[in-house]
Amino acid sequence: MSYIDGFLIPVPHAKRDHYQRIAQLAAPIFIEHGALEVVETWGDDMMRGHTTDFFMAVKAEEHEGVVFSWIKWPDKATRDAGNKAAMEDPRMTGADCANIFDSKRMIFSGFVPLVEQRA
């Protein structure tokens, strides 16, 4: 069964295009190192909750949007090797996100799918 890396990232609205360029640079590198799919999304129709929501999860400020992204891998072993290889890939040198968003508020984790179904 596949393995999913999931991410929630607070990104300033003014840096959306910069984030997108970095994501476009990184996506094919992850694919070359074994990922099946890389998806980067910008929050559009996001509800504000009373107890929690995507904004609260990453402590997004008024000037920030929330990126929800995932990388799908064939399995966890491929993910572990692929992540390591992608991070060591010299093309990732230009993918420094420190000046785009506050990485301390980014949430990321690995997930084992419970259900996978396609149309």
C-alpha positions as CSV (number, residue, x, y, z in Angstrom):
1,M,0.0,0.0,0.0
2,S,1.2,3.5,-0.7
3,Y,2.5,6.1,1.8
4,I,1.6,9.7,2.0
5,D,3.6,12.7,3.4
6,G,1.1,15.5,4.3
7,F,1.9,19.2,4.9
8,L,0.1,22.3,6.2
9,I,2.1,25.5,5.7
10,P,1.3,29.1,6.5
11,V,2.5,31.2,3.6
12,P,2.1,35.0,3.3
13,H,-0.3,36.0,0.5
14,A,2.5,38.3,-0.9
15,K,4.8,35.3,-1.2
16,R,2.4,32.9,-2.9
17,D,4.1,33.1,-6.3
18,H,7.5,32.6,-4.8
19,Y,6.2,29.5,-2.9
20,Q,4.7,28.2,-6.1
21,R,8.0,28.6,-8.0
22,I,9.9,26.6,-5.3
23,A,7.2,23.9,-5.3
24,Q,7.5,23.6,-9.1
25,L,11.2,23.3,-8.7
26,A,10.9,20.5,-6.1
27,A,8.0,18.5,-7.5
28,P,9.9,16.8,-10.4
29,I,12.9,16.1,-8.1
30,F,10.6,14.1,-5.7
31,I,9.1,12.3,-8.7
32,E,12.6,11.4,-10.0
33,H,13.4,10.0,-6.6
34,G,10.4,7.7,-6.4
35,A,7.3,9.8,-5.6
36,L,4.2,8.9,-7.5
37,E,2.5,12.3,-7.1
38,V,3.1,15.7,-5.7
39,V,0.2,18.0,-5.0
40,E,0.4,21.6,-3.8
41,T,-2.8,23.4,-3.0
42,W,-3.6,27.0,-1.8
43,G,-6.6,27.3,0.6
44,D,-9.6,28.7,-1.2
45,D,-12.9,27.8,0.4
46,M,-11.7,27.4,4.0
47,M,-14.0,27.6,6.9
48,R,-13.1,29.3,10.2
49,G,-13.8,27.0,13.2
50,H,-14.5,27.8,16.8
51,T,-12.3,25.1,18.3
52,T,-9.8,24.5,15.5
53,D,-9.4,24.9,11.8
54,F,-6.5,24.9,9.2
55,F,-5.7,28.5,10.1
56,M,-5.4,27.8,13.8
57,A,-3.4,24.6,13.2
58,V,-0.5,26.6,11.8
59,K,-1.3,29.8,13.6
60,A,-1.8,31.6,10.3
61,E,-1.8,35.4,10.6
62,E,-4.2,37.7,8.7
63,H,-1.7,38.2,5.9
64,E,-1.2,34.5,5.4
65,G,-2.9,31.7,3.5
66,V,-2.6,28.0,4.1
67,V,-1.0,25.5,1.8
68,F,-2.2,21.9,2.0
69,S,0.1,19.6,0.1
70,W,1.0,15.9,-0.1
71,I,3.4,13.6,-1.7
72,K,2.3,10.1,-2.6
73,W,4.9,7.3,-2.5
74,P,4.5,3.7,-3.5
75,D,5.5,2.6,0.1
76,K,7.3,3.9,3.2
77,A,10.7,2.4,2.2
78,T,10.6,4.3,-1.1
79,R,9.5,7.4,0.8
80,D,12.4,7.2,3.2
81,A,15.0,6.7,0.5
82,G,13.3,9.2,-1.9
83,N,13.1,11.9,0.7
84,K,16.7,11.5,1.6
85,A,17.8,11.5,-2.0
86,A,15.7,14.5,-2.9
87,M,17.0,16.5,0.1
88,E,20.6,15.7,-1.0
89,D,19.9,16.5,-4.7
90,P,22.0,19.5,-5.7
91,R,19.0,21.0,-7.5
92,M,17.2,21.5,-4.2
93,T,19.8,24.0,-3.1
94,G,17.6,26.8,-4.5
95,A,14.6,25.5,-2.6
96,D,15.3,27.3,0.6
97,C,12.0,28.3,2.1
98,A,13.3,30.2,5.1
99,N,12.5,33.5,3.4
100,I,9.0,32.4,2.3
101,F,7.3,31.0,5.4
102,D,7.9,30.3,9.1
103,S,8.8,26.6,9.1
104,K,8.3,26.4,12.9
105,R,4.5,26.6,12.2
106,M,4.6,24.1,9.3
107,I,3.0,20.7,10.1
108,F,4.1,17.6,8.3
109,S,3.7,13.9,8.9
110,G,3.6,10.5,7.2
111,F,0.4,8.7,6.8
112,V,-0.7,5.1,6.0
113,P,-3.8,5.2,3.8
114,L,-6.9,3.5,5.2
115,V,-8.8,3.6,1.9
116,E,-7.5,4.2,-1.7
117,Q,-10.1,4.2,-4.5
118,R,-10.0,5.7,-7.9
119,A,-12.7,6.6,-10.4
